[in-house]
Amino acid sequence: MSLVLDALSVRVAGGAALFAPLSLTIGPGEVSTVMGPSGVGKSTLLDAIAGHLAPAFTLSGGVTLDGRDILALPAEARRVGLVFQDAVLFPHLSVGDNLAFGLAARVKGRAARRAAVEAALARAGLAGLHDRDPASLSGGQRARAALMRSLLAEPAALLLDEPFSKLDASLRDEIRAFTFAHIRARAIPALMVTHDPADAEAAGGPVIGLTPQ
Ligand SMILES: Nc1ncnc2c1ncn2[C@@H]1O[C@H](COP(=O)(O)OP(=O)(O)OP(=O)(O)O)[C@@H](O)[C@H]1O
Protein backbone atom coordinates (compact mmCIF):
# COMPACT_ATOMS: atom_id res chain seq x y z
CA MET A 1 0.00 0.00 0.00
CA SER A 2 1.48 3.33 -1.05
CA LEU A 3 0.27 6.89 -1.00
CA VAL A 4 1.53 8.92 -3.96
CA LEU A 5 1.24 12.70 -4.29
CA ASP A 6 1.86 13.97 -7.80
CA ALA A 7 2.57 17.70 -8.05
CA LEU A 8 -0.14 18.35 -5.48
CA SER A 9 -0.91 21.99 -4.93
CA VAL A 10 -3.67 24.02 -3.32
CA ARG A 11 -4.66 27.57 -4.13
CA VAL A 12 -7.10 29.93 -2.55
CA ALA A 13 -9.84 30.13 -5.18
CA GLY A 14 -8.90 32.76 -7.72
CA GLY A 15 -5.59 33.43 -5.96
CA ALA A 16 -2.06 32.14 -5.63
CA ALA A 17 -0.97 28.63 -4.70
CA LEU A 18 -0.16 28.23 -1.00
CA PHE A 19 2.93 26.06 -1.46
CA ALA A 20 5.19 24.78 -4.23
CA PRO A 21 3.74 21.62 -5.90
CA LEU A 22 4.53 18.56 -3.84
CA SER A 23 5.44 15.15 -5.24
CA LEU A 24 6.00 12.32 -2.81
CA THR A 25 5.70 8.54 -2.52
CA ILE A 26 5.05 7.06 0.92
CA GLY A 27 5.50 3.32 1.18
CA PRO A 28 3.75 0.78 3.44
CA GLY A 29 4.45 1.39 7.12
CA GLU A 30 6.42 4.53 6.32
CA VAL A 31 5.83 7.86 8.05
CA SER A 32 6.80 10.93 6.02
CA THR A 33 6.91 14.23 7.86
CA VAL A 34 5.89 17.63 6.54
CA MET A 35 7.29 20.70 8.23
CA GLY A 36 7.05 24.35 7.25
CA PRO A 37 6.19 27.82 8.45
CA SER A 38 2.84 28.59 10.03
CA GLY A 39 0.20 29.33 7.42
CA VAL A 40 2.04 27.65 4.51
CA GLY A 41 -0.82 25.18 4.15
CA LYS A 42 0.22 22.02 6.00
CA SER A 43 -3.21 21.33 7.50
CA THR A 44 -4.82 22.28 4.19
CA LEU A 45 -2.62 19.72 2.43
CA LEU A 46 -3.89 16.97 4.74
CA ASP A 47 -7.49 18.16 4.32
CA ALA A 48 -7.04 17.97 0.53
CA ILE A 49 -5.80 14.37 0.70
CA ALA A 50 -8.55 13.35 3.14
CA GLY A 51 -11.26 15.01 1.05
CA HIS A 52 -12.20 17.74 3.52
CA LEU A 53 -10.89 20.72 1.59
CA ALA A 54 -12.81 23.90 2.43
CA PRO A 55 -14.72 25.41 -0.52
CA ALA A 56 -12.40 28.41 -0.45
CA PHE A 57 -9.61 26.26 -1.94
CA THR A 58 -9.00 24.56 -5.27
CA LEU A 59 -6.70 21.64 -5.84
CA SER A 60 -4.36 20.64 -8.64
CA GLY A 61 -2.21 17.57 -9.14
CA GLY A 62 -2.97 13.97 -8.27
CA VAL A 63 -3.23 11.63 -5.28
CA THR A 64 -3.27 7.84 -5.61
CA LEU A 65 -3.67 5.29 -2.85
CA ASP A 66 -2.77 1.73 -3.77
CA GLY A 67 -2.71 2.85 -7.37
CA ARG A 68 -6.22 4.25 -7.27
CA ASP A 69 -6.93 7.91 -7.99
CA ILE A 70 -8.74 9.08 -4.85
CA LEU A 71 -9.31 12.75 -5.61
CA ALA A 72 -12.54 12.02 -7.49
CA LEU A 73 -13.89 10.04 -4.52
CA PRO A 74 -15.92 11.51 -1.65
CA ALA A 75 -14.07 11.64 1.69
CA GLU A 76 -15.83 8.59 3.12
CA ALA A 77 -14.78 6.41 0.17
CA ARG A 78 -11.09 7.36 0.30
CA ARG A 79 -10.18 5.15 3.28
CA VAL A 80 -7.89 7.88 4.57
CA GLY A 81 -7.82 8.36 8.35
CA LEU A 82 -7.13 11.76 9.86
CA VAL A 83 -5.80 12.15 13.41
CA PHE A 84 -5.39 15.61 14.83
CA GLN A 85 -4.26 17.20 18.07
CA ASP A 86 -7.74 18.02 19.24
CA ALA A 87 -9.13 14.60 18.46
CA VAL A 88 -11.77 14.25 21.12
CA LEU A 89 -13.87 11.35 22.20
CA PHE A 90 -17.62 11.85 21.98
CA PRO A 91 -18.50 12.80 25.57
CA HIS A 92 -21.98 11.24 25.50
CA LEU A 93 -20.64 7.78 24.53
CA SER A 94 -18.68 5.33 26.67
CA VAL A 95 -15.04 4.72 25.78
CA GLY A 96 -15.99 1.42 24.14
CA ASP A 97 -18.82 2.96 22.14
CA ASN A 98 -16.42 5.63 20.94
CA LEU A 99 -14.19 2.91 19.51
CA ALA A 100 -17.16 1.03 18.10
CA PHE A 101 -18.08 4.22 16.24
CA GLY A 102 -14.86 3.90 14.24
CA LEU A 103 -15.21 0.20 13.63
CA ALA A 104 -15.08 -0.83 9.99
CA ALA A 105 -18.50 -1.63 8.56
CA ARG A 106 -17.29 -5.09 7.58
CA VAL A 107 -17.39 -6.20 11.24
CA LYS A 108 -20.97 -7.43 11.53
CA GLY A 109 -22.90 -8.59 14.56
CA ARG A 110 -23.01 -7.30 18.11
CA ALA A 111 -20.71 -9.92 19.62
CA ALA A 112 -18.07 -9.56 16.90
CA ARG A 113 -18.10 -5.80 17.25
CA ARG A 114 -17.75 -5.99 21.01
CA ALA A 115 -14.84 -8.46 20.66
CA ALA A 116 -13.07 -6.19 18.15
CA VAL A 117 -13.44 -3.20 20.49
CA GLU A 118 -12.22 -5.17 23.52
CA ALA A 119 -9.18 -6.38 21.56
CA ALA A 120 -8.38 -2.82 20.48
CA LEU A 121 -8.72 -1.53 24.04
CA ALA A 122 -6.32 -4.23 25.22
CA ARG A 123 -3.79 -3.38 22.48
CA ALA A 124 -3.95 0.26 23.57
CA GLY A 125 -3.39 -0.62 27.23
CA LEU A 126 -7.00 0.31 28.02
CA ALA A 127 -8.37 -3.10 28.97
CA GLY A 128 -11.28 -2.89 31.38
CA LEU A 129 -12.19 0.68 30.45
CA HIS A 130 -14.95 -0.18 27.95
CA ASP A 131 -17.81 1.25 29.99
CA ARG A 132 -15.99 4.28 31.35
CA ASP A 133 -16.98 7.86 30.64
CA PRO A 134 -14.29 9.52 28.41
CA ALA A 135 -14.01 12.38 30.92
CA SER A 136 -12.77 9.91 33.52
CA LEU A 137 -9.69 8.94 31.47
CA SER A 138 -6.26 10.53 31.68
CA GLY A 139 -5.05 12.64 28.75
CA GLY A 140 -2.82 9.83 27.52
CA GLN A 141 -5.59 7.27 27.77
CA ARG A 142 -7.91 9.55 25.80
CA ALA A 143 -5.25 10.08 23.12
CA ARG A 144 -4.74 6.34 22.75
CA ALA A 145 -8.50 5.73 22.58
CA ALA A 146 -8.93 8.40 19.89
CA LEU A 147 -6.08 6.91 17.89
CA MET A 148 -7.55 3.42 18.21
CA ARG A 149 -10.90 4.73 17.01
CA SER A 150 -9.15 5.97 13.84
CA LEU A 151 -7.28 2.68 13.36
CA LEU A 152 -10.39 0.53 13.83
CA ALA A 153 -11.85 2.08 10.70
CA GLU A 154 -9.00 0.25 8.91
CA PRO A 155 -7.79 3.24 6.93
CA ALA A 156 -5.58 2.46 3.95
CA ALA A 157 -3.51 5.54 4.83
CA LEU A 158 -3.22 7.72 7.91
CA LEU A 159 -2.74 11.49 8.09
CA LEU A 160 -1.53 12.95 11.37
CA ASP A 161 -1.84 16.68 12.07
CA GLU A 162 0.30 17.62 15.07
CA PRO A 163 -0.96 14.48 16.77
CA PHE A 164 1.22 14.75 19.88
CA SER A 165 1.49 18.48 20.47
CA LYS A 166 -1.15 18.65 23.20
CA LEU A 167 0.39 15.82 25.21
CA ASP A 168 2.76 16.57 28.02
CA ALA A 169 6.34 15.44 27.63
CA SER A 170 6.00 12.37 29.80
CA LEU A 171 3.21 11.00 27.60
CA ARG A 172 4.48 12.15 24.26
CA ASP A 173 7.19 9.52 23.86
CA GLU A 174 4.84 6.72 24.80
CA ILE A 175 2.00 7.76 22.46
CA ARG A 176 4.44 8.49 19.66
CA ALA A 177 5.98 5.02 19.90
CA PHE A 178 2.52 3.46 20.12
CA THR A 179 1.30 5.32 17.04
CA PHE A 180 4.28 4.54 14.83
CA ALA A 181 4.30 0.88 15.92
CA HIS A 182 0.68 0.57 14.80
CA ILE A 183 1.37 2.22 11.47
CA ARG A 184 4.24 -0.21 10.86
CA ALA A 185 2.22 -3.22 12.02
CA ARG A 186 -0.59 -2.35 9.64
CA ALA A 187 1.85 -1.49 6.86
CA ILE A 188 -0.09 1.62 5.89
CA PRO A 189 1.52 4.80 4.58
CA ALA A 190 1.34 7.82 6.89
CA LEU A 191 1.89 11.53 6.43
CA MET A 192 2.50 13.62 9.56
CA VAL A 193 2.50 17.38 10.00
CA THR A 194 4.49 18.63 12.96
CA HIS A 195 6.49 21.56 14.29
CA ASP A 196 8.48 19.27 16.60
CA PRO A 197 11.77 17.92 15.18
CA ALA A 198 11.61 15.11 17.76
CA ASP A 199 8.41 13.84 16.09
CA ALA A 200 10.17 13.75 12.73
CA GLU A 201 13.14 11.94 14.19
CA ALA A 202 10.96 9.34 15.89
CA ALA A 203 8.97 8.81 12.67
CA GLY A 204 12.19 7.78 10.97
CA GLY A 205 10.97 8.62 7.46
CA PRO A 206 11.82 11.44 5.10
CA VAL A 207 11.19 15.05 6.17
CA ILE A 208 9.68 17.34 3.56
CA GLY A 209 9.90 21.09 3.96
CA LEU A 210 6.76 22.78 2.63
CA THR A 211 7.76 26.13 1.15
CA PRO A 212 5.53 29.07 0.32
CA GLN A 213 4.88 29.45 -3.39
N1 LIG B 1 -11.39 29.39 4.43
C1 LIG B 1 -10.25 29.99 4.08
N2 LIG B 1 -10.22 30.92 3.10
C2 LIG B 1 -9.07 31.50 2.72
N3 LIG B 1 -7.87 31.22 3.27
C3 LIG B 1 -7.85 30.32 4.27
C4 LIG B 1 -9.00 29.64 4.72
N4 LIG B 1 -8.67 28.79 5.68
C5 LIG B 1 -7.32 28.91 5.83
N5 LIG B 1 -6.82 29.85 5.00
C6 LIG B 1 -5.43 30.24 4.84
O1 LIG B 1 -4.76 29.17 4.22
C7 LIG B 1 -3.42 29.13 4.68
C8 LIG B 1 -3.07 27.72 5.10
O2 LIG B 1 -3.59 27.39 6.38
P1 LIG B 1 -3.17 26.06 7.14
O3 LIG B 1 -3.97 25.97 8.39
O4 LIG B 1 -3.23 24.92 6.19
O5 LIG B 1 -1.64 26.35 7.47
P2 LIG B 1 -0.62 25.51 8.37
O6 LIG B 1 0.66 25.45 7.58
O7 LIG B 1 -1.23 24.22 8.78
O8 LIG B 1 -0.43 26.46 9.62
P3 LIG B 1 -0.07 26.17 11.17
O9 LIG B 1 1.33 25.61 11.19
O10 LIG B 1 -0.14 27.51 11.80
O11 LIG B 1 -1.12 25.20 11.68
C9 LIG B 1 -3.29 30.14 5.81
O12 LIG B 1 -2.58 31.24 5.30
C10 LIG B 1 -4.73 30.46 6.15
O13 LIG B 1 -4.84 31.79 6.57
The ligand as an SDF file (V2000), in Angstrom:
LIG
                    3D

 31 33  0  0  0  0  0  0  0  0999 V2000
  -11.3920   29.3870    4.4310 N   0  0  0  0  0  0  0  0  0  0  0  0
  -10.2480   29.9850    4.0790 C   0  0  0  0  0  0  0  0  0  0  0  0
  -10.2200   30.9230    3.0990 N   0  0  0  0  0  0  0  0  0  0  0  0
   -9.0660   31.5050    2.7210 C   0  0  0  0  0  0  0  0  0  0  0  0
   -7.8720   31.2230    3.2700 N   0  0  0  0  0  0  0  0  0  0  0  0
   -7.8450   30.3190    4.2660 C   0  0  0  0  0  0  0  0  0  0  0  0
   -9.0020   29.6370    4.7180 C   0  0  0  0  0  0  0  0  0  0  0  0
   -8.6690   28.7860    5.6800 N   0  0  0  0  0  0  0  0  0  0  0  0
   -7.3240   28.9120    5.8320 C   0  0  0  0  0  0  0  0  0  0  0  0
   -6.8220   29.8480    4.9990 N   0  0  0  0  0  0  0  0  0  0  0  0
   -5.4270   30.2410    4.8410 C   0  0  0  0  0  0  0  0  0  0  0  0
   -4.7630   29.1700    4.2250 O   0  0  0  0  0  0  0  0  0  0  0  0
   -3.4210   29.1290    4.6810 C   0  0  0  0  0  0  0  0  0  0  0  0
   -3.0670   27.7150    5.0990 C   0  0  0  0  0  0  0  0  0  0  0  0
   -3.5890   27.3850    6.3810 O   0  0  0  0  0  0  0  0  0  0  0  0
   -3.1680   26.0570    7.1430 P   0  0  0  0  0  0  0  0  0  0  0  0
   -3.9730   25.9690    8.3880 O   0  0  0  0  0  0  0  0  0  0  0  0
   -3.2330   24.9170    6.1910 O   0  0  0  0  0  0  0  0  0  0  0  0
   -1.6450   26.3480    7.4710 O   0  0  0  0  0  0  0  0  0  0  0  0
   -0.6160   25.5120    8.3680 P   0  0  0  0  0  0  0  0  0  0  0  0
    0.6560   25.4490    7.5800 O   0  0  0  0  0  0  0  0  0  0  0  0
   -1.2300   24.2230    8.7780 O   0  0  0  0  0  0  0  0  0  0  0  0
   -0.4270   26.4590    9.6160 O   0  0  0  0  0  0  0  0  0  0  0  0
   -0.0670   26.1720   11.1700 P   0  0  0  0  0  0  0  0  0  0  0  0
    1.3260   25.6100   11.1880 O   0  0  0  0  0  0  0  0  0  0  0  0
   -0.1380   27.5130   11.8010 O   0  0  0  0  0  0  0  0  0  0  0  0
   -1.1240   25.2030   11.6810 O   0  0  0  0  0  0  0  0  0  0  0  0
   -3.2940   30.1390    5.8110 C   0  0  0  0  0  0  0  0  0  0  0  0
   -2.5820   31.2370    5.2960 O   0  0  0  0  0  0  0  0  0  0  0  0
   -4.7300   30.4650    6.1520 C   0  0  0  0  0  0  0  0  0  0  0  0
   -4.8400   31.7940    6.5680 O   0  0  0  0  0  0  0  0  0  0  0  0
  1  2  1  0
  2  3  1  0
  2  7  2  0
  3  4  2  0
  4  5  1  0
  5  6  2  0
  6  7  1  0
  6 10  1  0
  7  8  1  0
  8  9  2  0
  9 10  1  0
 10 11  1  0
 11 12  1  0
 11 30  1  0
 12 13  1  0
 13 14  1  0
 13 28  1  0
 14 15  1  0
 15 16  1  0
 16 17  2  0
 16 18  1  0
 16 19  1  0
 19 20  1  0
 20 21  2  0
 20 22  1  0
 20 23  1  0
 23 24  1  0
 24 25  2  0
 24 26  1  0
 24 27  1  0
 28 29  1  0
 28 30  1  0
 30 31  1  0
M  END
$$$$
